[in-house]
Amino acid sequence: MPNTYPLAADGPWYRDVTLWIQTVMQAVTFTLTGLIFGLPPATSLPFSASLLCFAGLAVTFVGLLVQRWRARLGLVISGVGLAMQGISAVQVYFLAYFVVCFEAWYIAAYLRRKNCWWLAILWVGSMASVTWGYMRVNLGGDYSSVPQVGFLAVVLTLLITASIGLSTMLGRSTAKRNEKMETLAARAELATVSERNRIAREMHDIVAHSLTVVIAQADGGRYAGRKDPDKAMEALETISARGRDALAQMRSLLSVLHDDSQDEREVSVAPGVAGIPDLVSDAKRSGLTVDYQVEGEPQSLEEVRDLTVYRIVQESLTNVMKHAGSVRVVLRMQWSKEKVRIAVDNQRGEDQIEGSGRGLTGIAERARVHGGTATWGPSRLFAGGWNVTAELPTGR
């Protein structure tokens, strides 16, 4: 898609330094060219021709500025101005030559559709203007003598073609460079969005799991406090520990958003498969009956994949506590050399709380990033229960 504002800088137009530089340079160049070549004794043409030439210079001046914001509109205006200069037959070819070369570069650099047609129009217009001006000035309107200028026509054709061709090559080089910059910018934006999504998923997992455990422990401690103070104290200790752990993880996660140097960022070891027994213990203290089964020989995983397995188990157990309550859960970790399979089955709970589905979507997204899969549906172990299964390659 063509760039709507090819040369305009960001911000208000009056703060664009390049705009003012271009305006001053054009004003000086166009004014001097008109005064030197457009007035007697430099030209023997009628005064009306000089007026037409000056008008063409003014139109071209405006068109070159308009091109900063509107590519095609600016080209049309500039083309009209160049045509007016050509019809006037005033010999301002030196300036027109550079304008034509600039337009060829501009078309190739910033017009990504139908630029061949624009270049063809530019070539035809240049040839017509030069031919008309030469015949009017040197042949005096005697067009029967046109065959006498055949050699000059060939030279002019080669010169115009070579000039437009070289300018087009430079323009295409500029276009390729711009495309590379746009690709790099798109990749940087994609990386930023991906990092934000990752942080959002991490925050969701940390907050959802921690708050679910805290709520469950608070409810249990409130009832136990009347009959068993020790149980209440244990619940309070669990709440305190989970709160501190969540706070530490949040600080570590959000530290990447700071502009501080890498050495000043808070860095902590990300949880992984080794932390799953702690998740199971938390779930048991929160009222779940968890049967944790490990099949096969656990494999060492790289840090990000290790964290993904931990988060999938964490989100699965959190969903059970939120949507089923204090029920029995079977957590199975099945290891092989190629992959690890995580299966979480839970009994039907008394409270069937409808969720947004973001937790399950997050599990699927985490698995997909590593080339794995995630499925969920009715449990085969418990009638009316629920199952979440995820498979991830071990990366070996």
Secondary structure, 3 states (H helix, E strand, C coil): CCCCCCCCCCCCHHHCHHHHHHHHHHHHHHHHHHHHHCCCCCCCCCHHHHHHHHHHHHHHHHHHHHCCCCHHHHHHHHHHHHHHHHHHCCCCHHHHHHHHHHHHHHHHHHCCCCHHHHHHHHHHHHHHHHHHHHHHHHCCCCHHHHHHHHHHHHHHHHHHHHHHHHHHHHHHHHHHHHHHHHHHHHHHHHHHHHHHHHHHHHHHHHHHHHHHHHHHHHHHHHHHHHHCHHHHHHHHHHHHHHHHHHHHHHHHHHHHHCCCCHHHCCCCCCCCHHHHHHHHHHHHHCCCEEEEEEECCCCCCCHHHHHHHHHHHHHHHHHHHHHCCCCEEEEEEEECCCEEEEEEEECCCCCCCCCCCHHHHHHHHHHHHCCCEEEEEECCCCCCCEEEEEEEECCC
